[in-house]
Amino acid sequence: MMKLLPDQRLPRTAGELLNRAGINTIYVGKTGYAAAQNYMILQVGMNS
């Protein structure tokens, strides 16, 4: 299963469409890492 962890650069409507298409999409802002450095966000994505 494909998973995406997009940040604020991807419109939320695009994330909703991806979810409907079967791609698990969770926004970084919903994980509590909205202000984190990219390497931290990458680790979150790799561990989930």
PDBQT receptor file of N, H, CA, C and O in Angstrom, charges set to zero:
ATOM      1  N   MET A   1       0.838  -1.180   0.000  1.00  0.00    +0.000 N 
ATOM      2  CA  MET A   1       0.000   0.000   0.000  1.00  0.00    +0.000 C 
ATOM      3  C   MET A   1       0.884   1.245   0.000  1.00  0.00    +0.000 C 
ATOM      4  O   MET A   1       1.855   1.332   0.752  1.00  0.00    +0.000 OA
ATOM      5  N   MET A   2       0.540   2.188  -0.839  1.00  0.00    +0.000 N 
ATOM      6  H   MET A   2      -0.249   2.118  -1.450  1.00  0.00    +0.000 HD
ATOM      7  CA  MET A   2       1.292   3.431  -0.912  1.00  0.00    +0.000 C 
ATOM      8  C   MET A   2       0.808   4.401   0.164  1.00  0.00    +0.000 C 
ATOM      9  O   MET A   2      -0.390   4.501   0.429  1.00  0.00    +0.000 OA
ATOM     10  N   LYS A   3       1.750   5.111   0.777  1.00  0.00    +0.000 N 
ATOM     11  H   LYS A   3       2.723   5.030   0.562  1.00  0.00    +0.000 HD
ATOM     12  CA  LYS A   3       1.437   6.129   1.772  1.00  0.00    +0.000 C 
ATOM     13  C   LYS A   3       2.138   7.425   1.385  1.00  0.00    +0.000 C 
ATOM     14  O   LYS A   3       3.262   7.411   0.882  1.00  0.00    +0.000 OA
ATOM     15  N   LEU A   4       1.464   8.538   1.624  1.00  0.00    +0.000 N 
ATOM     16  H   LEU A   4       0.551   8.549   2.033  1.00  0.00    +0.000 HD
ATOM     17  CA  LEU A   4       2.058   9.858   1.397  1.00  0.00    +0.000 C 
ATOM     18  C   LEU A   4       1.957  10.678   2.672  1.00  0.00    +0.000 C 
ATOM     19  O   LEU A   4       0.983  10.582   3.418  1.00  0.00    +0.000 OA
ATOM     20  N   LEU A   5       2.974  11.479   2.904  1.00  0.00    +0.000 N 
ATOM     21  H   LEU A   5       3.765  11.557   2.298  1.00  0.00    +0.000 HD
ATOM     22  CA  LEU A   5       2.999  12.382   4.047  1.00  0.00    +0.000 C 
ATOM     23  C   LEU A   5       3.299  13.781   3.519  1.00  0.00    +0.000 C 
ATOM     24  O   LEU A   5       4.404  14.289   3.712  1.00  0.00    +0.000 OA
ATOM     25  N   PRO A   6       2.326  14.412   2.854  1.00  0.00    +0.000 N 
ATOM     26  CA  PRO A   6       2.571  15.730   2.255  1.00  0.00    +0.000 C 
ATOM     27  C   PRO A   6       2.570  16.852   3.282  1.00  0.00    +0.000 C 
ATOM     28  O   PRO A   6       2.005  16.725   4.368  1.00  0.00    +0.000 OA
ATOM     29  N   ASP A   7       3.216  17.953   2.913  1.00  0.00    +0.000 N 
ATOM     30  H   ASP A   7       3.675  18.056   2.031  1.00  0.00    +0.000 HD
ATOM     31  CA  ASP A   7       3.180  19.140   3.759  1.00  0.00    +0.000 C 
ATOM     32  C   ASP A   7       2.201  20.150   3.166  1.00  0.00    +0.000 C 
ATOM     33  O   ASP A   7       1.389  19.803   2.308  1.00  0.00    +0.000 OA
ATOM     34  N   GLN A   8       2.278  21.373   3.614  1.00  0.00    +0.000 N 
ATOM     35  H   GLN A   8       2.938  21.655   4.311  1.00  0.00    +0.000 HD
ATOM     36  CA  GLN A   8       1.305  22.391   3.214  1.00  0.00    +0.000 C 
ATOM     37  C   GLN A   8       1.400  22.787   1.750  1.00  0.00    +0.000 C 
ATOM     38  O   GLN A   8       0.542  23.524   1.264  1.00  0.00    +0.000 OA
ATOM     39  N   ARG A   9       2.403  22.328   1.043  1.00  0.00    +0.000 N 
ATOM     40  H   ARG A   9       3.100  21.729   1.438  1.00  0.00    +0.000 HD
ATOM     41  CA  ARG A   9       2.529  22.687  -0.376  1.00  0.00    +0.000 C 
ATOM     42  C   ARG A   9       1.544  21.935  -1.263  1.00  0.00    +0.000 C 
ATOM     43  O   ARG A   9       1.270  22.364  -2.384  1.00  0.00    +0.000 OA
ATOM     44  N   LEU A  10       1.014  20.832  -0.779  1.00  0.00    +0.000 N 
ATOM     45  H   LEU A  10       1.235  20.484   0.131  1.00  0.00    +0.000 HD
ATOM     46  CA  LEU A  10       0.002  20.083  -1.520  1.00  0.00    +0.000 C 
ATOM     47  C   LEU A  10      -1.372  20.513  -1.011  1.00  0.00    +0.000 C 
ATOM     48  O   LEU A  10      -1.625  20.429   0.190  1.00  0.00    +0.000 OA
ATOM     49  N   PRO A  11      -2.252  20.964  -1.878  1.00  0.00    +0.000 N 
ATOM     50  CA  PRO A  11      -3.588  21.379  -1.420  1.00  0.00    +0.000 C 
ATOM     51  C   PRO A  11      -4.327  20.231  -0.730  1.00  0.00    +0.000 C 
ATOM     52  O   PRO A  11      -4.212  19.076  -1.139  1.00  0.00    +0.000 OA
ATOM     53  N   ARG A  12      -5.067  20.551   0.292  1.00  0.00    +0.000 N 
ATOM     54  H   ARG A  12      -5.160  21.490   0.624  1.00  0.00    +0.000 HD
ATOM     55  CA  ARG A  12      -5.817  19.522   1.021  1.00  0.00    +0.000 C 
ATOM     56  C   ARG A  12      -6.802  18.791   0.114  1.00  0.00    +0.000 C 
ATOM     57  O   ARG A  12      -7.067  17.606   0.316  1.00  0.00    +0.000 OA
ATOM     58  N   THR A  13      -7.340  19.479  -0.872  1.00  0.00    +0.000 N 
ATOM     59  H   THR A  13      -7.125  20.441  -1.037  1.00  0.00    +0.000 HD
ATOM     60  CA  THR A  13      -8.273  18.812  -1.789  1.00  0.00    +0.000 C 
ATOM     61  C   THR A  13      -7.562  17.707  -2.575  1.00  0.00    +0.000 C 
ATOM     62  O   THR A  13      -8.166  16.677  -2.874  1.00  0.00    +0.000 OA
ATOM     63  N   ALA A  14      -6.300  17.909  -2.908  1.00  0.00    +0.000 N 
ATOM     64  H   ALA A  14      -5.809  18.746  -2.665  1.00  0.00    +0.000 HD
ATOM     65  CA  ALA A  14      -5.539  16.870  -3.602  1.00  0.00    +0.000 C 
ATOM     66  C   ALA A  14      -5.348  15.659  -2.690  1.00  0.00    +0.000 C 
ATOM     67  O   ALA A  14      -5.439  14.517  -3.140  1.00  0.00    +0.000 OA
ATOM     68  N   GLY A  15      -5.088  15.910  -1.424  1.00  0.00    +0.000 N 
ATOM     69  H   GLY A  15      -5.014  16.838  -1.059  1.00  0.00    +0.000 HD
ATOM     70  CA  GLY A  15      -4.953  14.819  -0.460  1.00  0.00    +0.000 C 
ATOM     71  C   GLY A  15      -6.231  14.024  -0.315  1.00  0.00    +0.000 C 
ATOM     72  O   GLY A  15      -6.195  12.798  -0.202  1.00  0.00    +0.000 OA
ATOM     73  N   GLU A  16      -7.360  14.709  -0.319  1.00  0.00    +0.000 N 
ATOM     74  H   GLU A  16      -7.389  15.705  -0.411  1.00  0.00    +0.000 HD
ATOM     75  CA  GLU A  16      -8.650  14.028  -0.230  1.00  0.00    +0.000 C 
ATOM     76  C   GLU A  16      -8.878  13.149  -1.451  1.00  0.00    +0.000 C 
ATOM     77  O   GLU A  16      -9.369  12.027  -1.326  1.00  0.00    +0.000 OA
ATOM     78  N   LEU A  17      -8.528  13.650  -2.624  1.00  0.00    +0.000 N 
ATOM     79  H   LEU A  17      -8.129  14.561  -2.726  1.00  0.00    +0.000 HD
ATOM     80  CA  LEU A  17      -8.671  12.854  -3.851  1.00  0.00    +0.000 C 
ATOM     81  C   LEU A  17      -7.757  11.633  -3.817  1.00  0.00    +0.000 C 
ATOM     82  O   LEU A  17      -8.158  10.547  -4.237  1.00  0.00    +0.000 OA
ATOM     83  N   LEU A  18      -6.552  11.799  -3.329  1.00  0.00    +0.000 N 
ATOM     84  H   LEU A  18      -6.227  12.681  -2.988  1.00  0.00    +0.000 HD
ATOM     85  CA  LEU A  18      -5.631  10.670  -3.224  1.00  0.00    +0.000 C 
ATOM     86  C   LEU A  18      -6.162   9.621  -2.250  1.00  0.00    +0.000 C 
ATOM     87  O   LEU A  18      -6.050   8.423  -2.511  1.00  0.00    +0.000 OA
ATOM     88  N   ASN A  19      -6.732  10.054  -1.141  1.00  0.00    +0.000 N 
ATOM     89  H   ASN A  19      -6.823  11.027  -0.928  1.00  0.00    +0.000 HD
ATOM     90  CA  ASN A  19      -7.334   9.112  -0.198  1.00  0.00    +0.000 C 
ATOM     91  C   ASN A  19      -8.458   8.321  -0.853  1.00  0.00    +0.000 C 
ATOM     92  O   ASN A  19      -8.561   7.109  -0.659  1.00  0.00    +0.000 OA
ATOM     93  N   ARG A  20      -9.286   8.988  -1.614  1.00  0.00    +0.000 N 
ATOM     94  H   ARG A  20      -9.203   9.972  -1.772  1.00  0.00    +0.000 HD
ATOM     95  CA  ARG A  20     -10.384   8.305  -2.315  1.00  0.00    +0.000 C 
ATOM     96  C   ARG A  20      -9.866   7.297  -3.326  1.00  0.00    +0.000 C 
ATOM     97  O   ARG A  20     -10.527   6.297  -3.607  1.00  0.00    +0.000 OA
ATOM     98  N   ALA A  21      -8.678   7.560  -3.877  1.00  0.00    +0.000 N 
ATOM     99  H   ALA A  21      -8.141   8.372  -3.649  1.00  0.00    +0.000 HD
ATOM    100  CA  ALA A  21      -8.073   6.656  -4.859  1.00  0.00    +0.000 C 
ATOM    101  C   ALA A  21      -7.350   5.487  -4.190  1.00  0.00    +0.000 C 
ATOM    102  O   ALA A  21      -6.787   4.632  -4.874  1.00  0.00    +0.000 OA
ATOM    103  N   GLY A  22      -7.364   5.449  -2.860  1.00  0.00    +0.000 N 
ATOM    104  H   GLY A  22      -7.821   6.143  -2.305  1.00  0.00    +0.000 HD
ATOM    105  CA  GLY A  22      -6.751   4.338  -2.145  1.00  0.00    +0.000 C 
ATOM    106  C   GLY A  22      -5.330   4.571  -1.688  1.00  0.00    +0.000 C 
ATOM    107  O   GLY A  22      -4.658   3.638  -1.249  1.00  0.00    +0.000 OA
ATOM    108  N   ILE A  23      -4.859   5.811  -1.784  1.00  0.00    +0.000 N 
ATOM    109  H   ILE A  23      -5.405   6.569  -2.141  1.00  0.00    +0.000 HD
ATOM    110  CA  ILE A  23      -3.506   6.146  -1.332  1.00  0.00    +0.000 C 
ATOM    111  C   ILE A  23      -3.617   6.820   0.031  1.00  0.00    +0.000 C 
ATOM    112  O   ILE A  23      -4.212   7.891   0.152  1.00  0.00    +0.000 OA
ATOM    113  N   ASN A  24      -3.055   6.203   1.035  1.00  0.00    +0.000 N 
ATOM    114  H   ASN A  24      -2.573   5.333   0.937  1.00  0.00    +0.000 HD
ATOM    115  CA  ASN A  24      -3.120   6.711   2.397  1.00  0.00    +0.000 C 
ATOM    116  C   ASN A  24      -2.345   8.026   2.483  1.00  0.00    +0.000 C 
ATOM    117  O   ASN A  24      -1.119   8.036   2.372  1.00  0.00    +0.000 OA
ATOM    118  N   THR A  25      -3.062   9.130   2.679  1.00  0.00    +0.000 N 
ATOM    119  H   THR A  25      -4.058   9.121   2.769  1.00  0.00    +0.000 HD
ATOM    120  CA  THR A  25      -2.458  10.455   2.701  1.00  0.00    +0.000 C 
ATOM    121  C   THR A  25      -2.762  11.129   4.033  1.00  0.00    +0.000 C 
ATOM    122  O   THR A  25      -3.923  11.358   4.371  1.00  0.00    +0.000 OA
ATOM    123  N   ILE A  26      -1.709  11.445   4.788  1.00  0.00    +0.000 N 
ATOM    124  H   ILE A  26      -0.766  11.258   4.513  1.00  0.00    +0.000 HD
ATOM    125  CA  ILE A  26      -1.855  12.124   6.074  1.00  0.00    +0.000 C 
ATOM    126  C   ILE A  26      -0.982  13.367   6.044  1.00  0.00    +0.000 C 
ATOM    127  O   ILE A  26       0.220  13.275   5.798  1.00  0.00    +0.000 OA
ATOM    128  N   TYR A  27      -1.575  14.526   6.293  1.00  0.00    +0.000 N 
ATOM    129  H   TYR A  27      -2.552  14.601   6.493  1.00  0.00    +0.000 HD
ATOM    130  CA  TYR A  27      -0.822  15.782   6.262  1.00  0.00    +0.000 C 
ATOM    131  C   TYR A  27       0.127  15.900   7.444  1.00  0.00    +0.000 C 
ATOM    132  O   TYR A  27      -0.196  15.502   8.564  1.00  0.00    +0.000 OA
ATOM    133  N   VAL A  28       1.284  16.446   7.179  1.00  0.00    +0.000 N 
ATOM    134  H   VAL A  28       1.547  16.769   6.270  1.00  0.00    +0.000 HD
ATOM    135  CA  VAL A  28       2.295  16.645   8.214  1.00  0.00    +0.000 C 
ATOM    136  C   VAL A  28       1.709  17.448   9.375  1.00  0.00    +0.000 C 
ATOM    137  O   VAL A  28       1.997  17.157  10.536  1.00  0.00    +0.000 OA
ATOM    138  N   GLY A  29       0.903  18.440   9.075  1.00  0.00    +0.000 N 
ATOM    139  H   GLY A  29       0.669  18.677   8.132  1.00  0.00    +0.000 HD
ATOM    140  CA  GLY A  29       0.307  19.270  10.121  1.00  0.00    +0.000 C 
ATOM    141  C   GLY A  29      -0.539  18.487  11.107  1.00  0.00    +0.000 C 
ATOM    142  O   GLY A  29      -0.662  18.886  12.265  1.00  0.00    +0.000 OA
ATOM    143  N   LYS A  30      -1.118  17.392  10.674  1.00  0.00    +0.000 N 
ATOM    144  H   LYS A  30      -1.017  17.068   9.733  1.00  0.00    +0.000 HD
ATOM    145  CA  LYS A  30      -1.937  16.558  11.555  1.00  0.00    +0.000 C 
ATOM    146  C   LYS A  30      -1.098  15.638  12.430  1.00  0.00    +0.000 C 
ATOM    147  O   LYS A  30      -1.621  15.016  13.355  1.00  0.00    +0.000 OA
ATOM    148  N   THR A  31       0.195  15.546  12.150  1.00  0.00    +0.000 N 
ATOM    149  H   THR A  31       0.620  16.051  11.399  1.00  0.00    +0.000 HD
ATOM    150  CA  THR A  31       1.072  14.685  12.941  1.00  0.00    +0.000 C 
ATOM    151  C   THR A  31       1.792  15.447  14.038  1.00  0.00    +0.000 C 
ATOM    152  O   THR A  31       2.459  14.842  14.877  1.00  0.00    +0.000 OA
ATOM    153  N   GLY A  32       1.664  16.773  14.042  1.00  0.00    +0.000 N 
ATOM    154  H   GLY A  32       1.121  17.264  13.360  1.00  0.00    +0.000 HD
ATOM    155  CA  GLY A  32       2.358  17.586  15.034  1.00  0.00    +0.000 C 
ATOM    156  C   GLY A  32       3.754  18.009  14.594  1.00  0.00    +0.000 C 
ATOM    157  O   GLY A  32       4.513  18.558  15.392  1.00  0.00    +0.000 OA
ATOM    158  N   TYR A  33       4.102  17.759  13.324  1.00  0.00    +0.000 N 
ATOM    159  H   TYR A  33       3.485  17.313  12.675  1.00  0.00    +0.000 HD
ATOM    160  CA  TYR A  33       5.431  18.088  12.817  1.00  0.00    +0.000 C 
ATOM    161  C   TYR A  33       5.399  19.198  11.774  1.00  0.00    +0.000 C 
ATOM    162  O   TYR A  33       6.293  19.263  10.930  1.00  0.00    +0.000 OA
ATOM    163  N   ALA A  34       4.413  20.059  11.805  1.00  0.00    +0.000 N 
ATOM    164  H   ALA A  34       3.687  20.007  12.490  1.00  0.00    +0.000 HD
ATOM    165  CA  ALA A  34       4.265  21.102  10.790  1.00  0.00    +0.000 C 
ATOM    166  C   ALA A  34       5.476  22.044  10.733  1.00  0.00    +0.000 C 
ATOM    167  O   ALA A  34       5.830  22.521   9.655  1.00  0.00    +0.000 OA
ATOM    168  N   ALA A  35       6.101  22.311  11.854  1.00  0.00    +0.000 N 
ATOM    169  H   ALA A  35       5.813  21.923  12.730  1.00  0.00    +0.000 HD
ATOM    170  CA  ALA A  35       7.239  23.233  11.889  1.00  0.00    +0.000 C 
ATOM    171  C   ALA A  35       8.579  22.506  11.962  1.00  0.00    +0.000 C 
ATOM    172  O   ALA A  35       9.613  23.140  12.169  1.00  0.00    +0.000 OA
ATOM    173  N   ALA A  36       8.572  21.194  11.795  1.00  0.00    +0.000 N 
ATOM    174  H   ALA A  36       7.732  20.679  11.626  1.00  0.00    +0.000 HD
ATOM    175  CA  ALA A  36       9.800  20.404  11.933  1.00  0.00    +0.000 C 
ATOM    176  C   ALA A  36      10.686  20.521  10.696  1.00  0.00    +0.000 C 
ATOM    177  O   ALA A  36      10.223  20.894   9.618  1.00  0.00    +0.000 OA
ATOM    178  N   GLN A  37      11.946  20.201  10.867  1.00  0.00    +0.000 N 
ATOM    179  H   GLN A  37      12.322  19.898  11.743  1.00  0.00    +0.000 HD
ATOM    180  CA  GLN A  37      12.897  20.149   9.764  1.00  0.00    +0.000 C 
ATOM    181  C   GLN A  37      12.550  18.964   8.862  1.00  0.00    +0.000 C 
ATOM    182  O   GLN A  37      11.943  17.991   9.311  1.00  0.00    +0.000 OA
ATOM    183  N   ASN A  38      12.935  19.050   7.599  1.00  0.00    +0.000 N 
ATOM    184  H   ASN A  38      13.428  19.840   7.234  1.00  0.00    +0.000 HD
ATOM    185  CA  ASN A  38      12.611  18.007   6.633  1.00  0.00    +0.000 C 
ATOM    186  C   ASN A  38      13.095  16.621   7.052  1.00  0.00    +0.000 C 
ATOM    187  O   ASN A  38      12.389  15.633   6.847  1.00  0.00    +0.000 OA
ATOM    188  N   TYR A  39      14.288  16.538   7.634  1.00  0.00    +0.000 N 
ATOM    189  H   TYR A  39      14.861  17.340   7.800  1.00  0.00    +0.000 HD
ATOM    190  CA  TYR A  39      14.809  15.229   8.015  1.00  0.00    +0.000 C 
ATOM    191  C   TYR A  39      13.946  14.575   9.096  1.00  0.00    +0.000 C 
ATOM    192  O   TYR A  39      13.812  13.352   9.128  1.00  0.00    +0.000 OA
ATOM    193  N   MET A  40      13.363  15.386   9.979  1.00  0.00    +0.000 N 
ATOM    194  H   MET A  40      13.472  16.380   9.953  1.00  0.00    +0.000 HD
ATOM    195  CA  MET A  40      12.477  14.850  11.016  1.00  0.00    +0.000 C 
ATOM    196  C   MET A  40      11.171  14.328  10.391  1.00  0.00    +0.000 C 
ATOM    197  O   MET A  40      10.664  13.275  10.777  1.00  0.00    +0.000 OA
ATOM    198  N   ILE A  41      10.646  15.077   9.432  1.00  0.00    +0.000 N 
ATOM    199  H   ILE A  41      11.058  15.933   9.118  1.00  0.00    +0.000 HD
ATOM    200  CA  ILE A  41       9.420  14.656   8.753  1.00  0.00    +0.000 C 
ATOM    201  C   ILE A  41       9.674  13.375   7.970  1.00  0.00    +0.000 C 
ATOM    202  O   ILE A  41       8.814  12.496   7.927  1.00  0.00    +0.000 OA
ATOM    203  N   LEU A  42      10.833  13.263   7.359  1.00  0.00    +0.000 N 
ATOM    204  H   LEU A  42      11.532  13.977   7.394  1.00  0.00    +0.000 HD
ATOM    205  CA  LEU A  42      11.186  12.044   6.631  1.00  0.00    +0.000 C 
ATOM    206  C   LEU A  42      11.218  10.848   7.573  1.00  0.00    +0.000 C 
ATOM    207  O   LEU A  42      10.743   9.768   7.220  1.00  0.00    +0.000 OA
ATOM    208  N   GLN A  43      11.767  11.027   8.754  1.00  0.00    +0.000 N 
ATOM    209  H   GLN A  43      12.153  11.904   9.040  1.00  0.00    +0.000 HD
ATOM    210  CA  GLN A  43      11.803   9.931   9.726  1.00  0.00    +0.000 C 
ATOM    211  C   GLN A  43      10.414   9.528  10.155  1.00  0.00    +0.000 C 
ATOM    212  O   GLN A  43      10.141   8.338  10.313  1.00  0.00    +0.000 OA
ATOM    213  N   VAL A  44       9.528  10.488  10.348  1.00  0.00    +0.000 N 
ATOM    214  H   VAL A  44       9.749  11.455  10.219  1.00  0.00    +0.000 HD
ATOM    215  CA  VAL A  44       8.136  10.173  10.693  1.00  0.00    +0.000 C 
ATOM    216  C   VAL A  44       7.513   9.322   9.608  1.00  0.00    +0.000 C 
ATOM    217  O   VAL A  44       6.858   8.320   9.894  1.00  0.00    +0.000 OA
ATOM    218  N   GLY A  45       7.716   9.719   8.362  1.00  0.00    +0.000 N 
ATOM    219  H   GLY A  45       8.248  10.533   8.129  1.00  0.00    +0.000 HD
ATOM    220  CA  GLY A  45       7.167   8.958   7.236  1.00  0.00    +0.000 C 
ATOM    221  C   GLY A  45       7.737   7.558   7.149  1.00  0.00    +0.000 C 
ATOM    222  O   GLY A  45       7.008   6.613   6.844  1.00  0.00    +0.000 OA
ATOM    223  N   MET A  46       9.008   7.407   7.407  1.00  0.00    +0.000 N 
ATOM    224  H   MET A  46       9.600   8.174   7.654  1.00  0.00    +0.000 HD
ATOM    225  CA  MET A  46       9.643   6.093   7.324  1.00  0.00    +0.000 C 
ATOM    226  C   MET A  46       9.189   5.176   8.456  1.00  0.00    +0.000 C 
ATOM    227  O   MET A  46       9.136   3.958   8.288  1.00  0.00    +0.000 OA
ATOM    228  N   ASN A  47       8.863   5.757   9.599  1.00  0.00    +0.000 N 
ATOM    229  H   ASN A  47       8.905   6.746   9.735  1.00  0.00    +0.000 HD
ATOM    230  CA  ASN A  47       8.468   4.947  10.764  1.00  0.00    +0.000 C 
ATOM    231  C   ASN A  47       6.975   4.667  10.835  1.00  0.00    +0.000 C 
ATOM    232  O   ASN A  47       6.530   3.931  11.716  1.00  0.00    +0.000 OA
ATOM    233  N   SER A  48       6.208   5.227   9.942  1.00  0.00    +0.000 N 
ATOM    234  H   SER A  48       6.570   5.825   9.227  1.00  0.00    +0.000 HD
ATOM    235  CA  SER A  48       4.756   4.983  10.018  1.00  0.00    +0.000 C 
ATOM    236  C   SER A  48       4.303   4.000   8.964  1.00  0.00    +0.000 C 
ATOM    237  O   SER A  48       3.116   3.683   8.885  1.00  0.00    +0.000 OA
TER     238      SER A  48
